[in-house]
Amino acid sequence: MKTRFLLFFLLLANFAFGQIQLRPRELPKELREEYRDTLRDAKKTIAELKKEGWDILPSPIEVPTQIASQRDLFNQAVSNWGERLILPAAIRARLVAECKYSVYGKICDTGKPNHPDINTTTGDARNYTTAPSADDLQGHSTHVAGIAVAKDFGILEALQKSGVYIQAYRKILGDQGQGSFTWIENLYRTEAPEDKAMNARGIAVVYNGSFGTTSSNLIPGVESILAEATKNDAYFIFAAGNHNGAPGYPGSSPYSITCAALDESLVKASYSCYGPQVNNAMPGSAIQSTWLQGQYAKLSGTSMAAPFLYAATVVAKSKWGPKIKGTDQMRKYLGWVSADLGAPGKDNLYGWGLVFIQRILDGDPTKMPGYNPGDPGNPTPPPPAPPTDPVIPEKKENTANLYFPAFRTQVWKTQGSQNSFKLACRFTIQVTSKRYAEDVWTTLDQAIARNFANQYMVVGNDNDYHDVLIWAQHFLAMYLRKDPEVTKLGLTFTITRVDGYDEYGRWGDIPNPKAKLNAFAAKVSGEGVEYAGRNAKSKLKI
């Protein structure tokens, strides 16, 4: 007991003062983070796909760090910080009222989602791979599509409901996230006549491409088709890439509207590619969206940033229609309405900056400097005038409830000579801070994973739940002292004994019927512990 207790406080000291480090290999295998296991599996898959010679490989950056069901999230409305940033609730109502031009969107990814929060009935699905089905079995497309149209938090959900926007799916990546430029070329060549026909009826077509390579080399077969398509009313949004270098193809194409990624502090994400090809930077880190099996997941990557820029492009066309025509004008317009980030004007890290939906709704393109209604869409535009009056959200003191769903990284294990049980914790963090709430979320999430999760936490048989709460109290006190911008922090959680995992590797809420479920809730703050619920004040020994 004393040894474990001392170890825990040494780990807290490590968090506060950075003096102690434990290498992952020193930890018991069963206590390592699920994320590390997932990442290792992903890297193994990528290595195998690379040996097979695929042109496009999944990114190891884009591995879910959190997967949760609606029940895990306490049935709270799901959203993400990117959606709340660029489309506040007060602006959402304006979309249907003001956007009247039809737009046809095509998500080119791992296939058609199957999620209760995504309406897939408005557009068709086509399979350009050798996979037997057009369905998304990998998860990437489901996450990307949710950013665009998911119930309650999709940027384009209202436009899809109104019928102005149709979202279709084109499977160009296999069931392991791999792809071939032969598939890509076939996609664009096959879709071109349909796009041209829609353009003739006054319907714009916007493609989202959250895929690419680490090479910037252009692919001639694909380039020739993009060159022709961008002469019409078709737009191609591509992710810049996740290797922190020059944008990979097709993000390096002169016909691409290329998107870099921001973290929650609105700075370039560490992994995001950069260069003169970048037109804009959008939210890309710790983005919560829809996932396989009706779940929700947090992913990071330029693949997550691209659908935000894609949605902005759709809104621009639906609001202003023929006033914006061709890739050149769209680039200029997105630059004109951007909130400048980084160096003044266009730079290699952020392009022209971050696009807010309100600025699109307010920004008549005919008022752009040098506006030319007959612009044919040359893909090498002159630099537009930098946007004025940038709308950067003010850092106000606010309180947010941040829900940590039930993960193996929040499962503690009790060990004894005659038994071995898992204790699962559901965390709810109440944060009052002068920083962005999601920035606090990520910082605290990482701190808990490092210092307060199962890889360092073994509750012995001679312990009780009361000790766990006391440790939580000390953890919070140290966190408060470390971050001067966090003015108040509270923690509410429920501890349950769990007797197994479900088929997806997550712990189950329903214990073995033959086992007794011990559960109670407590609220912890710097002032002490407040008990509530069943077995409220008892010391529950295993």
C-alpha positions in Angstrom: 0.0 0.0 0.0 2.7 2.5 1.0 4.7 1.7 -2.1 1.7 2.3 -4.4 0.8 5.4 -2.6 4.3 6.8 -2.9 4.4 5.9 -6.6 1.2 7.8 -7.2 2.5 11.0 -5.6 5.8 10.7 -7.4 3.8 10.6 -10.6 1.9 13.7 -9.6 5.2 15.4 -8.8 6.3 14.5 -12.3 3.3 16.2 -13.7 3.8 19.3 -11.6 7.5 19.6 -11.9 8.6 17.4 -14.7 11.3 15.5 -12.8 10.3 11.8 -13.2 9.8 9.7 -16.3 8.6 6.2 -16.7 9.3 4.5 -20.0 6.3 2.6 -21.5 8.2 -0.7 -21.6 8.5 -0.6 -17.8 4.7 -0.8 -17.4 2.7 -4.0 -17.3 1.3 -4.9 -20.7 -2.3 -5.0 -19.5 -2.0 -1.4 -18.1 -0.7 0.3 -21.3 -2.9 2.9 -23.0 -5.3 1.6 -25.5 -4.2 4.4 -27.8 -0.7 3.0 -27.9 -2.1 -0.4 -28.9 -4.2 1.1 -31.6 -1.3 3.2 -32.9 0.9 0.1 -33.0 -1.7 -1.8 -34.9 -2.1 1.1 -37.3 1.6 1.3 -38.0 1.8 -2.4 -38.6 -1.1 -2.2 -41.1 0.5 0.8 -42.9 3.8 -1.1 -43.2 2.1 -4.0 -44.8 0.2 -1.8 -47.2 3.4 0.0 -48.1 5.0 -3.4 -49.0 2.1 -4.1 -51.2 2.9 -0.9 -53.2 -0.2 1.2 -52.7 0.0 4.8 -53.8 -2.0 6.2 -50.9 -1.6 5.0 -47.3 -3.6 5.8 -44.1 -1.9 8.3 -41.8 -0.7 7.1 -38.4 -1.7 10.6 -37.1 -5.4 9.9 -37.8 -5.9 7.2 -35.2 -8.9 7.7 -32.8 -7.8 8.9 -29.4 -11.2 8.5 -27.9 -14.2 6.4 -29.0 -17.5 6.6 -27.2 -21.1 5.7 -27.6 -23.9 8.2 -26.9 -24.4 6.5 -23.6 -20.8 6.9 -22.7 -21.3 10.7 -23.4 -24.1 10.7 -20.9 -26.5 11.3 -23.8 -25.3 14.8 -24.2 -25.5 16.5 -27.6 -22.3 15.7 -29.5 -20.4 18.6 -31.0 -16.8 19.6 -31.7 -14.8 22.8 -31.1 -14.3 23.4 -34.8 -18.1 23.6 -35.4 -18.7 25.8 -32.4 -15.9 28.1 -33.5 -16.8 28.7 -37.2 -20.6 28.3 -36.9 -22.0 29.5 -33.6 -25.6 28.7 -32.9 -26.7 32.3 -33.5 -25.4 32.1 -37.1 -26.7 28.6 -37.9 -30.3 29.8 -38.5 -29.1 32.2 -41.2 -27.9 29.3 -43.5 -31.4 28.1 -44.5 -32.7 31.7 -44.8 -29.9 33.0 -47.0 -28.4 30.0 -48.9 -30.6 29.3 -52.0 -28.3 28.0 -54.7 -28.1 24.2 -55.1 -24.8 22.5 -54.5 -23.9 18.8 -55.0 -21.1 17.6 -52.7 -19.0 14.5 -53.1 -17.1 13.0 -50.2 -14.3 10.9 -51.8 -13.0 8.6 -49.0 -13.5 5.2 -47.5 -17.1 4.8 -48.5 -20.7 5.4 -47.4 -21.3 5.9 -43.7 -23.8 3.9 -41.7 -24.5 6.1 -38.7 -27.8 7.2 -37.1 -26.7 10.9 -37.1 -25.8 11.0 -40.8 -28.5 11.2 -43.5 -27.3 9.3 -46.5 -30.6 9.2 -48.4 -30.1 12.4 -50.4 -27.1 11.4 -52.5 -25.9 8.1 -54.0 -22.8 6.1 -53.3 -20.4 4.6 -55.8 -17.4 2.3 -55.4 -14.2 2.9 -57.4 -12.1 0.4 -55.5 -11.8 -3.4 -55.6 -13.6 -3.7 -52.3 -16.9 -5.6 -52.5 -19.0 -2.8 -51.1 -19.3 0.9 -51.2 -19.9 1.0 -47.4 -17.3 2.6 -45.0 -15.8 -0.2 -43.0 -12.7 1.7 -41.9 -14.3 4.7 -40.2 -12.4 7.6 -41.9 -15.2 8.6 -44.2 -17.8 8.4 -41.4 -15.7 10.8 -39.4 -15.2 13.2 -42.3 -18.9 13.1 -43.3 -20.0 13.8 -39.8 -18.0 17.1 -39.7 -20.1 18.1 -42.8 -23.6 16.9 -42.1 -24.0 15.1 -38.8 -27.1 15.7 -36.7 -26.7 18.7 -34.4 -23.1 19.5 -35.3 -22.5 19.1 -39.0 -21.8 22.5 -40.6 -24.1 21.7 -43.6 -26.8 19.8 -41.8 -29.4 22.5 -42.1 -28.7 22.9 -45.9 -29.0 19.2 -46.4 -32.4 19.2 -44.6 -33.6 22.1 -46.7 -32.7 20.2 -49.9 -30.3 22.9 -51.1 -27.3 20.7 -50.5 -26.9 17.0 -51.5 -24.1 14.9 -50.1 -22.9 11.9 -52.1 -20.2 9.4 -51.4 -17.4 8.1 -53.7 -15.4 5.2 -52.3 -11.8 5.7 -53.6 -10.0 4.3 -50.5 -10.1 0.6 -49.6 -11.3 -0.9 -46.4 -7.9 -0.4 -44.8 -7.6 3.2 -45.9 -5.3 2.4 -48.9 -5.7 3.9 -52.4 -4.5 3.9 -55.9 -4.1 6.8 -58.3 -5.6 4.6 -60.9 -8.8 4.6 -58.8 -8.6 8.4 -58.3 -8.1 9.0 -62.1 -11.0 6.7 -62.9 -13.2 8.5 -60.3 -12.7 12.0 -61.7 -12.9 10.9 -65.4 -16.1 9.0 -64.7 -17.7 11.8 -62.7 -16.7 14.6 -65.1 -19.7 14.3 -67.5 -22.2 14.3 -64.6 -20.5 17.3 -63.1 -20.7 19.2 -66.4 -24.3 18.4 -66.7 -25.1 19.6 -63.2 -23.1 22.8 -63.9 -25.3 23.4 -67.0 -28.3 23.3 -64.7 -26.8 25.8 -62.3 -25.6 23.3 -59.7 -22.1 23.6 -58.4 -20.1 20.5 -57.5 -17.7 20.4 -54.6 -15.3 17.5 -53.8 -13.7 16.8 -50.5 -10.4 14.8 -50.7 -9.1 13.9 -47.2 -6.4 11.8 -48.6 -2.9 12.1 -50.2 0.7 11.0 -50.3 3.9 12.3 -48.7 5.2 13.2 -52.1 4.5 16.5 -53.8 5.0 15.1 -57.3 2.1 15.7 -59.6 0.3 12.8 -61.2 -0.2 13.7 -64.9 -3.3 11.5 -65.5 -5.2 13.1 -62.5 -3.9 16.6 -63.3 -5.3 16.7 -66.8 -8.8 15.8 -65.5 -8.6 18.4 -62.7 -7.4 21.1 -65.1 -10.5 20.5 -67.3 -12.9 20.3 -64.3 -11.8 23.5 -62.7 -12.7 25.4 -65.9 -16.3 24.8 -64.9 -18.1 25.1 -61.6 -16.4 22.2 -59.8 -14.1 22.7 -56.8 -11.6 20.3 -55.2 -10.7 20.7 -51.6 -7.7 18.6 -50.5 -6.0 18.0 -47.2 -2.4 19.3 -47.1 -1.0 16.2 -45.4 0.2 15.2 -41.9 4.0 14.9 -42.3 4.9 18.5 -41.4 6.6 19.2 -44.7 5.6 20.3 -48.2 2.0 19.4 -49.0 1.6 15.9 -50.5 -0.3 15.2 -53.7 -3.1 16.0 -54.5 -2.8 18.9 -52.0 0.2 20.0 -54.0 -1.8 20.3 -57.2 -2.3 23.8 -58.7 -6.0 22.9 -59.1 -6.5 22.2 -55.4 -7.9 24.4 -52.7 -5.5 23.1 -50.1 -6.3 23.0 -46.3 -3.8 23.0 -43.4 -4.8 22.1 -39.8 -5.1 24.2 -36.6 -5.0 23.0 -33.0 -7.4 24.4 -30.4 -5.1 27.4 -29.8 -5.6 28.4 -33.4 -1.9 27.7 -34.3 -0.6 25.4 -37.0 -0.9 21.8 -35.8 2.5 20.2 -35.3 1.8 17.6 -38.0 0.2 19.8 -40.6 2.0 20.3 -43.9 2.7 23.8 -45.1 3.8 25.7 -48.2 2.7 28.2 -50.8 0.0 25.7 -51.9 -1.9 26.2 -48.6 -5.0 28.4 -49.1 -6.5 28.2 -45.7 -6.1 26.6 -42.3 -9.1 25.1 -40.4 -9.7 23.2 -37.2 -8.0 19.8 -37.4 -6.9 18.6 -33.9 -9.0 16.6 -31.5 -12.1 16.9 -33.7 -15.0 14.8 -32.4 -17.3 13.4 -35.0 -19.2 10.3 -36.0 -17.5 6.8 -36.1 -18.2 3.2 -36.8 -20.9 1.2 -35.0 -23.0 4.4 -34.3 -20.2 5.7 -32.0 -18.2 9.0 -31.9 -14.5 9.5 -32.0 -11.9 12.1 -31.7 -9.3 12.3 -34.5 -6.6 14.7 -35.5 -5.3 15.5 -39.0 -5.6 17.6 -42.1 -8.2 15.1 -43.1 -10.4 16.6 -40.3 -9.6 20.2 -41.3 -10.4 19.7 -45.0 -14.2 19.1 -44.5 -14.5 22.4 -42.6 -13.0 24.2 -45.6 -15.2 22.0 -47.9 -18.3 23.1 -45.9 -17.2 26.7 -46.2 -16.9 26.4 -50.0 -20.4 24.8 -50.2 -21.8 27.7 -48.1 -20.1 30.2 -50.4 -21.6 28.7 -53.5 -25.0 28.2 -52.0 -25.1 31.8 -50.8 -23.6 33.6 -53.7 -24.1 31.2 -56.7 -22.7 32.6 -60.0 -21.0 35.5 -58.3 -18.2 33.1 -57.6 -17.1 31.1 -60.6 -14.0 28.9 -60.9 -11.2 27.8 -58.7 -9.4 31.1 -59.0 -12.3 33.2 -57.8 -13.1 30.7 -55.0 -9.5 30.9 -53.7 -9.6 34.7 -53.8 -13.0 34.8 -52.1 -12.0 32.4 -49.3 -8.9 34.5 -48.8 -10.9 37.7 -48.7 -13.3 36.4 -46.0 -10.6 34.7 -43.9 -9.5 35.9 -40.5 -5.8 36.3 -40.8 -3.5 34.1 -38.8 0.2 34.1 -38.5 2.2 36.6 -40.6 0.1 39.4 -42.1 -1.5 38.4 -45.4 -1.0 35.0 -47.0 1.8 32.8 -45.5 2.9 29.2 -45.9 1.6 28.0 -42.5 -2.0 29.3 -42.6 -2.5 30.4 -46.2 -5.0 33.3 -45.9 -6.2 32.1 -42.5 -9.4 30.7 -40.9 -12.8 31.0 -42.6 -15.9 31.8 -40.5 -19.3 31.1 -41.9 -20.6 34.4 -40.8 -18.0 36.2 -42.9 -19.2 34.2 -45.9 -22.8 35.2 -45.3 -21.8 38.8 -44.9 -19.2 39.0 -47.6 -20.6 39.9 -51.0 -17.9 38.7 -53.6 -18.7 41.6 -55.9 -17.1 43.9 -53.2 -13.7 42.1 -53.4 -10.9 44.2 -54.7 -10.4 43.5 -58.4 -13.6 41.4 -58.7 -14.1 40.2 -62.3 -17.4 38.5 -63.0 -16.1 36.9 -66.1 -13.0 35.3 -64.4 -12.5 31.9 -66.2 -10.9 30.3 -63.2 -7.1 30.3 -63.8 -5.6 28.1 -61.1 -2.7 30.4 -60.4 -4.4 33.5 -58.9 -2.7 36.8 -58.1 -2.7 37.5 -54.3 -6.0 39.0 -53.1 -6.0 41.9 -50.7 -5.7 40.6 -47.1 -9.0 40.5 -45.3 -9.8 43.3 -43.0 -11.4 43.2 -39.5 -10.3 39.7 -38.6 -12.8 37.9 -36.4 -10.7 36.0 -33.9 -12.7 34.8 -30.9 -11.9 36.6 -27.7 -10.6 34.6 -24.8 -13.2 35.1 -22.1 -13.5 33.4 -18.8 -16.1 30.7 -19.2 -17.2 27.5 -17.6 -17.6 24.3 -19.6 -18.5 20.7 -18.8 -16.1 18.4 -20.5 -17.1 14.7 -20.5 -14.6 12.0 -20.5 -16.3 8.9 -21.8 -15.7 5.4 -20.5 -12.3 4.3 -21.8 -9.8 1.7 -20.9 -7.5 4.6 -20.2 -9.9 5.4 -17.3 -10.2 1.9 -16.0 -8.3 1.0 -12.8 -7.6 -2.5 -11.8 -7.8 -4.1 -8.4 -5.5 -7.0 -7.8 -5.4 -9.6 -5.0 -4.5 -13.1 -4.3 -8.0 -14.4 -5.0 -9.6 -11.9 -7.3 -8.9 -9.4 -10.0 -11.5 -6.7 -10.9 -11.6 -3.6 -13.1 -12.9 -0.3 -11.7 -14.2 2.0 -14.4 -14.4 5.8 -13.9 -16.6 8.2 -15.8 -15.2 11.7 -15.6 -16.9 15.0 -15.9 -14.7 18.0 -15.6 -16.0 21.5 -14.8 -13.5 24.0 -16.1 -13.6 27.8 -15.6 -10.8 29.3 -17.7 -9.6 32.3 -19.7 -8.5 29.9 -22.4 -10.6 28.1 -25.0 -12.5 25.3 -23.3 -11.3 22.7 -25.9 -7.7 23.7 -25.3 -8.2 23.0 -21.6 -9.9 19.7 -22.5 -6.9 18.5 -24.5 -4.4 19.6 -21.9 -6.3 18.0 -19.1 -7.0 14.8 -21.1 -3.3 14.3 -21.7 -2.6 15.0 -18.0 -5.1 12.4 -16.9 -3.8 9.9 -19.4 -0.2 10.5 -18.2 -0.8 10.6 -14.5 -4.2 9.5 -13.5 -5.2 6.6 -15.8 -4.8 2.9 -15.7 -1.2 2.6 -16.9 0.0 4.1 -13.6 -2.9 3.3 -11.3 -3.3 -0.1 -9.6 -5.7 0.0 -6.6 -4.7 -2.7 -4.2 -7.1 -5.0 -2.3 -6.3 -3.1 0.9 -7.5 0.2 -0.6 -11.0 1.6 -0.8 -12.8 4.1 -3.1 -12.3 6.9 -0.5 -8.5 6.8 -1.1 -9.1 7.2 -4.9 -11.1 10.3 -4.3 -8.4 11.8 -2.1 -5.9 11.2 -4.8 -8.2 12.9 -7.3 -8.3 15.9 -5.0 -4.5 16.2 -4.9 -4.4 15.8 -8.7 -6.8 18.7 -9.1 -4.9 20.9 -6.7 -1.7 20.4 -8.6 -3.3 21.1 -11.9 -4.8 24.3 -10.6 -1.4 25.5 -9.4 0.2 24.6 -12.7 -2.1 26.5 -15.0 -2.6 30.1 -14.0 -5.4 30.6 -16.6 -7.6 28.0 -15.1 -9.4 29.8 -12.3 -11.7 26.9 -11.1 -11.7 23.2 -11.7 -14.0 20.5 -10.4 -14.3 16.8 -11.0 -17.4 14.6 -10.8 -17.1 10.9 -11.5 -18.8 7.6 -10.9 -16.8 4.5 -10.1 -18.2 1.1 -11.0 -16.8 -2.4 -10.8 -16.7 -4.0 -14.3 -16.4 -7.7 -15.1 -15.4 -7.6 -18.8 -15.2 -5.8 -22.1 -17.7 -5.8 -25.0 -17.0 -7.0 -28.5 -15.3 -3.8 -29.5 -12.8 -3.9 -26.6 -14.6 -1.3 -24.5 -15.7 -1.9 -20.9 -19.4 -2.7 -20.5 -21.9 -0.9 -18.2 -23.6 -4.2 -17.4 -21.6 -6.4 -15.1 -21.7 -10.1 -14.8 -25.2 -11.0 -13.4 -23.6 -13.1 -10.8 -21.3 -10.3 -9.6 -22.2 -7.6 -7.2 -22.0 -4.1 -8.7 -20.4 -1.6 -6.4 -21.0 2.0 -7.6 -21.1 5.5 -6.2 -20.5 9.0 -7.3 -18.5 11.8 -5.7 -17.7 15.4 -6.5 -14.2 16.5 -5.8 -12.8 20.0 -5.7 -9.9 21.8 -4.0 -12.1 22.1 -0.9 -12.7 18.4 -0.4 -14.9 15.5 -1.3 -18.7 15.6 -1.6 -20.4 12.2 -1.7 -23.7 11.3 -3.4 -25.6 8.2 -4.5 -25.7 4.6 -3.4 -23.2 3.5 -0.8 -22.6 7.2 -0.2 -20.4 7.3 2.8 -19.2 3.8 3.1 -15.8 2.6 2.4 -16.3 0.0 -0.3 -13.7 -2.6 -0.1 -13.3 -5.2 -2.8 
